[in-house]
Amino acid sequence: MKTRSAAIALAVTAALTLTGCGSAAPPAASRTAGSDALSGDLTIYAAASLSGAFDELAAEFAAEHPGVTVKPVNYDGSSTLATQIDGGAQVDVFASADQKNMQKVTDAKLASNPVDFATNVMEIATAPGNPRHLTGLASLAKPSSTGAVPTVVLCAPAVPCGSAAQTLLENAGVTLTPASEEQNVTAVLTKVKSGDADAGLVYVTDVKAAGSAVTGVPIEGADAATNVYPIAELAHAPNPAAAAAFVTFVTGPQGRAVLKRFGFGAP
């Protein structure tokens, strides 16, 4: 009788031990969700040229931190975003397409210690197949056999893509009158894709993202106007913990891999 009782007790003990082990090691996903202290909303302002890459980065960050609600990223020209931040916009993270507009934010003591995380250069975007046979910046100012000069769209000078375009045109000794000056690079690309412009100066990453919708024409000496992209957590970020984590994520190995895939260079 004692032998039987001992056997039963041993079986119960073994079952409890197995049950205890099971509860101590939940699935990896459960452990991640339970142990992640980050929560709340995350608001990101980013240069328009970052749209594809940052949509992916935001999705990956949200998947790793299920407690954080990453709001749709606000994309626009860096100068516009800097003005909005200076005007009191409640933002956690700012990613600029140039150091000049980030400097405006840091000078106003709205951010500190920005980190450079990517670079980009300009390229000519034209209709698929390059029907105007553009060969470089000089060809943008040359009339065709019919006497028509290509219709060219640029970013406004205050916008990073506009400032870079002006530098390259001056370096090449090319003078042209743009059909319009847009507030962000997305608007320039849209006019080329719609046929409202024969060409536009955009970033190589924009041409790559557009796929077959446009053809890119390299610009000789484009490296002379390389844009360096800085990112920073804002001083009065509503969610400083999530903001700091996102900056670390973007500047870390995962972020660099995504940015490289979208055509951005390393800083």
C-alpha positions as a Markdown table, in Angstrom:
| # | Residue | x | y | z |
|---|---|---|---|---|
| 1 | Met | 0.0 | 0.0 | 0.0 |
| 2 | Lys | 2.8 | 2.3 | 0.9 |
| 3 | Thr | 4.5 | 1.4 | -2.4 |
| 4 | Arg | 1.4 | 2.3 | -4.4 |
| 5 | Ser | 1.0 | 5.7 | -2.5 |
| 6 | Ala | 4.6 | 6.6 | -3.1 |
| 7 | Ala | 4.2 | 5.9 | -6.8 |
| 8 | Ile | 1.1 | 8.1 | -7.0 |
| 9 | Ala | 2.9 | 10.9 | -5.1 |
| 10 | Leu | 5.8 | 10.6 | -7.5 |
| 11 | Ala | 3.6 | 10.8 | -10.5 |
| 12 | Val | 1.8 | 13.9 | -9.1 |
| 13 | Thr | 5.1 | 15.6 | -8.4 |
| 14 | Ala | 6.3 | 14.9 | -11.9 |
| 15 | Ala | 3.2 | 16.4 | -13.4 |
| 16 | Leu | 3.4 | 19.5 | -11.3 |
| 17 | Thr | 7.1 | 19.9 | -12.3 |
| 18 | Leu | 6.2 | 19.6 | -16.0 |
| 19 | Thr | 3.4 | 22.1 | -15.6 |
| 20 | Gly | 5.6 | 24.5 | -13.8 |
| 21 | Cys | 8.2 | 24.3 | -16.6 |
| 22 | Gly | 5.6 | 25.1 | -19.2 |
| 23 | Ser | 4.3 | 28.2 | -17.5 |
| 24 | Ala | 7.8 | 29.5 | -16.9 |
| 25 | Ala | 8.7 | 29.4 | -20.6 |
| 26 | Pro | 5.8 | 31.0 | -22.6 |
| 27 | Pro | 6.2 | 31.5 | -26.4 |
| 28 | Ala | 8.8 | 34.1 | -27.4 |
| 29 | Ala | 6.1 | 36.5 | -28.7 |
| 30 | Ser | 4.4 | 36.5 | -25.3 |
| 31 | Arg | 7.6 | 37.1 | -23.5 |
| 32 | Thr | 8.4 | 40.1 | -25.8 |
| 33 | Ala | 5.0 | 41.6 | -25.4 |
| 34 | Gly | 5.0 | 41.2 | -21.7 |
| 35 | Ser | 8.5 | 42.5 | -21.0 |
| 36 | Asp | 8.5 | 45.5 | -23.3 |
| 37 | Ala | 8.1 | 48.6 | -21.1 |
| 38 | Leu | 7.4 | 51.0 | -24.0 |
| 39 | Ser | 3.9 | 52.2 | -24.5 |
| 40 | Gly | 1.8 | 55.1 | -25.7 |
| 41 | Asp | 1.7 | 57.1 | -29.0 |
| 42 | Leu | 4.8 | 57.9 | -31.1 |
| 43 | Thr | 4.6 | 60.9 | -33.4 |
| 44 | Ile | 7.3 | 61.2 | -36.1 |
| 45 | Tyr | 8.0 | 64.0 | -38.5 |
| 46 | Ala | 10.2 | 63.1 | -41.5 |
| 47 | Ala | 11.5 | 64.5 | -44.7 |
| 48 | Ala | 9.3 | 63.6 | -47.8 |
| 49 | Ser | 12.2 | 61.7 | -49.3 |
| 50 | Leu | 12.2 | 59.2 | -46.4 |
| 51 | Ser | 8.6 | 58.1 | -46.9 |
| 52 | Gly | 9.1 | 54.6 | -48.2 |
| 53 | Ala | 11.9 | 53.8 | -45.9 |
| 54 | Phe | 10.3 | 55.3 | -42.8 |
| 55 | Asp | 6.9 | 53.6 | -43.5 |
| 56 | Glu | 8.8 | 50.3 | -43.3 |
| 57 | Leu | 10.9 | 51.3 | -40.3 |
| 58 | Ala | 7.8 | 52.5 | -38.4 |
| 59 | Ala | 6.1 | 49.1 | -39.1 |
| 60 | Glu | 9.1 | 47.1 | -37.9 |
| 61 | Phe | 9.4 | 49.2 | -34.8 |
| 62 | Ala | 5.7 | 48.8 | -34.0 |
| 63 | Ala | 6.0 | 45.0 | -34.4 |
| 64 | Glu | 8.9 | 44.9 | -32.0 |
| 65 | His | 7.1 | 47.2 | -29.5 |
| 66 | Pro | 3.4 | 46.2 | -29.5 |
| 67 | Gly | 2.7 | 48.6 | -26.6 |
| 68 | Val | 3.5 | 51.6 | -28.8 |
| 69 | Thr | 1.1 | 53.1 | -31.3 |
| 70 | Val | 3.1 | 54.6 | -34.1 |
| 71 | Lys | 1.0 | 57.2 | -35.7 |
| 72 | Pro | 1.2 | 57.7 | -39.5 |
| 73 | Val | 4.4 | 59.5 | -40.2 |
| 74 | Asn | 4.0 | 63.1 | -41.2 |
| 75 | Tyr | 6.1 | 63.7 | -44.3 |
| 76 | Asp | 6.9 | 67.1 | -45.9 |
| 77 | Gly | 9.7 | 69.3 | -46.8 |
| 78 | Ser | 12.2 | 69.6 | -43.9 |
| 79 | Ser | 11.9 | 73.4 | -43.8 |
| 80 | Thr | 8.1 | 73.0 | -43.4 |
| 81 | Leu | 8.4 | 70.5 | -40.7 |
| 82 | Ala | 11.0 | 72.5 | -38.8 |
| 83 | Thr | 8.7 | 75.5 | -38.9 |
| 84 | Gln | 5.8 | 73.4 | -37.5 |
| 85 | Ile | 8.0 | 72.1 | -34.7 |
| 86 | Asp | 9.1 | 75.6 | -33.9 |
| 87 | Gly | 5.5 | 76.6 | -33.8 |
| 88 | Gly | 4.7 | 74.2 | -31.1 |
| 89 | Ala | 3.7 | 70.9 | -32.9 |
| 90 | Gln | 3.7 | 68.0 | -30.5 |
| 91 | Val | 6.3 | 65.7 | -32.0 |
| 92 | Asp | 8.5 | 63.0 | -30.6 |
| 93 | Val | 11.1 | 62.5 | -33.4 |
| 94 | Phe | 12.3 | 64.7 | -36.3 |
| 95 | Ala | 14.2 | 63.3 | -39.2 |
| 96 | Ser | 15.5 | 66.0 | -41.6 |
| 97 | Ala | 16.9 | 65.7 | -45.1 |
| 98 | Asp | 19.6 | 68.2 | -44.3 |
| 99 | Gln | 21.6 | 69.5 | -41.3 |
| 100 | Lys | 20.5 | 73.1 | -41.9 |
| 101 | Asn | 16.9 | 72.6 | -40.9 |
| 102 | Met | 17.8 | 70.4 | -38.0 |
| 103 | Gln | 20.1 | 73.2 | -36.8 |
| 104 | Lys | 17.1 | 75.5 | -36.8 |
| 105 | Val | 15.4 | 73.1 | -34.3 |
| 106 | Thr | 18.5 | 72.6 | -32.2 |
| 107 | Asp | 19.2 | 76.4 | -32.1 |
| 108 | Ala | 15.7 | 76.9 | -30.7 |
| 109 | Lys | 16.6 | 74.3 | -28.0 |
| 110 | Leu | 13.8 | 72.0 | -29.2 |
| 111 | Ala | 16.2 | 69.2 | -29.8 |
| 112 | Ser | 19.8 | 68.2 | -28.9 |
| 113 | Asn | 22.4 | 65.7 | -30.0 |
| 114 | Pro | 21.0 | 64.9 | -33.5 |
| 115 | Val | 22.6 | 61.8 | -35.1 |
| 116 | Asp | 23.4 | 61.6 | -38.8 |
| 117 | Phe | 21.9 | 58.4 | -40.2 |
| 118 | Ala | 21.8 | 58.5 | -44.0 |
| 119 | Thr | 23.0 | 60.4 | -47.1 |
| 120 | Asn | 21.4 | 61.0 | -50.5 |
| 121 | Val | 22.3 | 62.6 | -53.9 |
| 122 | Met | 20.3 | 64.2 | -56.7 |
| 123 | Glu | 19.3 | 62.7 | -60.0 |
| 124 | Ile | 17.2 | 63.9 | -63.0 |
| 125 | Ala | 13.8 | 62.2 | -63.2 |
| 126 | Thr | 12.2 | 62.1 | -66.6 |
| 127 | Ala | 9.4 | 60.2 | -68.4 |
| 128 | Pro | 9.9 | 56.5 | -68.9 |
| 129 | Gly | 12.4 | 55.8 | -71.6 |
| 130 | Asn | 13.8 | 59.4 | -71.4 |
| 131 | Pro | 11.9 | 60.6 | -74.6 |
| 132 | Arg | 13.6 | 64.0 | -74.4 |
| 133 | His | 17.0 | 62.3 | -74.6 |
| 134 | Leu | 18.3 | 64.2 | -71.6 |
| 135 | Thr | 22.0 | 63.6 | -70.8 |
| 136 | Gly | 22.7 | 65.8 | -67.8 |
| 137 | Leu | 22.1 | 69.2 | -66.3 |
| 138 | Ala | 23.1 | 71.1 | -69.4 |
| 139 | Ser | 20.5 | 69.4 | -71.5 |
| 140 | Leu | 17.8 | 70.8 | -69.3 |
| 141 | Ala | 18.4 | 74.2 | -70.7 |
| 142 | Lys | 18.9 | 73.3 | -74.4 |
| 143 | Pro | 16.1 | 73.6 | -76.9 |
| 144 | Ser | 15.1 | 70.5 | -78.9 |
| 145 | Ser | 15.1 | 70.4 | -82.7 |
| 146 | Thr | 11.7 | 72.1 | -82.6 |
| 147 | Gly | 13.0 | 74.9 | -80.4 |
| 148 | Ala | 11.2 | 73.8 | -77.2 |
| 149 | Val | 13.2 | 73.8 | -74.0 |
| 150 | Pro | 12.3 | 71.0 | -71.5 |
| 151 | Thr | 9.8 | 71.9 | -68.8 |
| 152 | Val | 11.7 | 71.4 | -65.5 |
| 153 | Val | 10.4 | 71.4 | -62.0 |
| 154 | Leu | 12.6 | 71.9 | -58.9 |
| 155 | Cys | 12.1 | 72.0 | -55.2 |
| 156 | Ala | 11.9 | 75.5 | -53.6 |
| 157 | Pro | 15.4 | 76.8 | -52.5 |
| 158 | Ala | 14.5 | 76.6 | -48.8 |
| 159 | Val | 13.9 | 72.9 | -49.1 |
| 160 | Pro | 16.9 | 70.6 | -49.0 |
| 161 | Cys | 16.3 | 69.1 | -52.4 |
| 162 | Gly | 16.0 | 72.7 | -53.8 |
| 163 | Ser | 19.2 | 73.9 | -52.2 |
| 164 | Ala | 21.1 | 70.9 | -53.5 |
| 165 | Ala | 19.7 | 71.4 | -57.0 |
| 166 | Gln | 20.8 | 75.1 | -57.0 |
| 167 | Thr | 24.3 | 74.0 | -55.9 |
| 168 | Leu | 24.6 | 71.5 | -58.8 |
| 169 | Leu | 23.2 | 73.9 | -61.4 |
| 170 | Glu | 25.6 | 76.6 | -60.3 |
| 171 | Asn | 28.5 | 74.2 | -60.3 |
| 172 | Ala | 27.6 | 73.1 | -63.9 |
| 173 | Gly | 27.1 | 76.7 | -65.0 |
| 174 | Val | 23.5 | 76.0 | -66.0 |
| 175 | Thr | 20.8 | 78.6 | -65.8 |
| 176 | Leu | 17.2 | 77.6 | -66.2 |
| 177 | Thr | 13.8 | 78.9 | -65.2 |
| 178 | Pro | 11.7 | 76.2 | -63.5 |
| 179 | Ala | 8.1 | 75.8 | -64.4 |
| 180 | Ser | 7.4 | 75.6 | -60.6 |
| 181 | Glu | 9.2 | 75.3 | -57.3 |
| 182 | Glu | 7.7 | 72.7 | -55.0 |
| 183 | Gln | 7.7 | 72.5 | -51.2 |
| 184 | Asn | 8.9 | 68.9 | -51.2 |
| 185 | Val | 10.5 | 66.3 | -53.5 |
| 186 | Thr | 7.4 | 64.2 | -53.7 |
| 187 | Ala | 5.6 | 67.0 | -55.4 |
| 188 | Val | 8.4 | 67.3 | -58.0 |
| 189 | Leu | 8.3 | 63.6 | -58.7 |
| 190 | Thr | 4.5 | 63.7 | -59.0 |
| 191 | Lys | 4.6 | 66.4 | -61.7 |
| 192 | Val | 7.1 | 64.3 | -63.7 |
| 193 | Lys | 5.1 | 61.2 | -63.3 |
| 194 | Ser | 1.9 | 62.9 | -64.4 |
| 195 | Gly | 3.5 | 64.5 | -67.5 |
| 196 | Asp | 3.2 | 68.0 | -66.2 |
| 197 | Ala | 6.9 | 68.4 | -66.4 |
| 198 | Asp | 9.5 | 66.9 | -68.7 |
| 199 | Ala | 12.0 | 66.6 | -65.9 |
| 200 | Gly | 12.6 | 67.2 | -62.3 |
| 201 | Leu | 15.6 | 67.2 | -59.9 |
| 202 | Val | 14.9 | 64.7 | -57.2 |
| 203 | Tyr | 16.9 | 62.2 | -55.1 |
| 204 | Val | 18.3 | 58.9 | -56.4 |
| 205 | Thr | 16.1 | 57.2 | -53.8 |
| 206 | Asp | 13.0 | 58.8 | -55.3 |
| 207 | Val | 13.8 | 57.5 | -58.8 |
| 208 | Lys | 14.4 | 54.1 | -57.4 |
| 209 | Ala | 11.1 | 54.1 | -55.4 |
| 210 | Ala | 9.2 | 55.2 | -58.5 |
| 211 | Gly | 10.2 | 52.1 | -60.4 |
| 212 | Ser | 9.1 | 52.1 | -64.1 |
| 213 | Ala | 7.1 | 55.3 | -63.6 |
| 214 | Val | 10.2 | 57.4 | -64.4 |
| 215 | Thr | 13.7 | 57.1 | -65.8 |
| 216 | Gly | 16.7 | 58.4 | -63.9 |
| 217 | Val | 19.5 | 60.4 | -65.5 |
| 218 | Pro | 22.7 | 60.6 | -63.4 |
| 219 | Ile | 24.1 | 64.0 | -62.7 |
| 220 | Glu | 27.9 | 64.4 | -63.1 |
| 221 | Gly | 29.4 | 65.7 | -59.8 |
| 222 | Ala | 26.2 | 64.9 | -57.8 |
| 223 | Asp | 28.4 | 64.1 | -54.8 |
| 224 | Ala | 29.2 | 67.8 | -54.5 |
| 225 | Ala | 25.7 | 68.4 | -53.1 |
| 226 | Thr | 25.3 | 65.3 | -50.9 |
| 227 | Asn | 22.6 | 65.7 | -48.4 |
| 228 | Val | 23.3 | 64.3 | -44.9 |
| 229 | Tyr | 20.2 | 63.3 | -42.9 |
| 230 | Pro | 20.1 | 63.8 | -39.1 |
| 231 | Ile | 17.5 | 62.5 | -36.7 |
| 232 | Ala | 16.8 | 63.6 | -33.1 |
| 233 | Glu | 14.4 | 63.1 | -30.2 |
| 234 | Leu | 12.7 | 66.4 | -29.5 |
| 235 | Ala | 13.3 | 68.1 | -26.2 |
| 236 | His | 9.6 | 68.2 | -25.2 |
| 237 | Ala | 8.7 | 64.8 | -26.8 |
| 238 | Pro | 5.3 | 63.6 | -25.4 |
| 239 | Asn | 6.8 | 60.1 | -25.3 |
| 240 | Pro | 10.5 | 60.4 | -24.7 |
| 241 | Ala | 11.2 | 56.7 | -24.0 |
| 242 | Ala | 9.6 | 55.6 | -27.3 |
| 243 | Ala | 11.3 | 58.5 | -29.1 |
| 244 | Ala | 14.8 | 57.5 | -27.9 |
| 245 | Ala | 14.1 | 53.9 | -28.8 |
| 246 | Phe | 13.1 | 54.8 | -32.3 |
| 247 | Val | 16.2 | 56.9 | -32.9 |
| 248 | Thr | 18.3 | 54.0 | -31.7 |
| 249 | Phe | 16.4 | 51.6 | -33.9 |
| 250 | Val | 16.8 | 53.8 | -37.0 |
| 251 | Thr | 20.5 | 54.3 | -36.4 |
| 252 | Gly | 21.2 | 50.7 | -35.6 |
| 253 | Pro | 21.8 | 47.7 | -37.8 |
| 254 | Gln | 18.1 | 47.1 | -38.7 |
| 255 | Gly | 17.6 | 50.7 | -39.6 |
| 256 | Arg | 20.7 | 50.9 | -41.7 |
| 257 | Ala | 19.7 | 47.7 | -43.6 |
| 258 | Val | 16.3 | 49.2 | -44.5 |
| 259 | Leu | 17.8 | 52.5 | -45.6 |
| 260 | Lys | 20.4 | 50.8 | -47.7 |
| 261 | Arg | 17.7 | 48.8 | -49.5 |
| 262 | Phe | 15.9 | 52.0 | -50.3 |
| 263 | Gly | 19.0 | 53.5 | -51.9 |
| 264 | Phe | 20.3 | 55.7 | -49.1 |
| 265 | Gly | 24.0 | 55.9 | -48.4 |
| 266 | Ala | 25.7 | 55.6 | -45.0 |
| 267 | Pro | 26.5 | 58.9 | -43.2 |
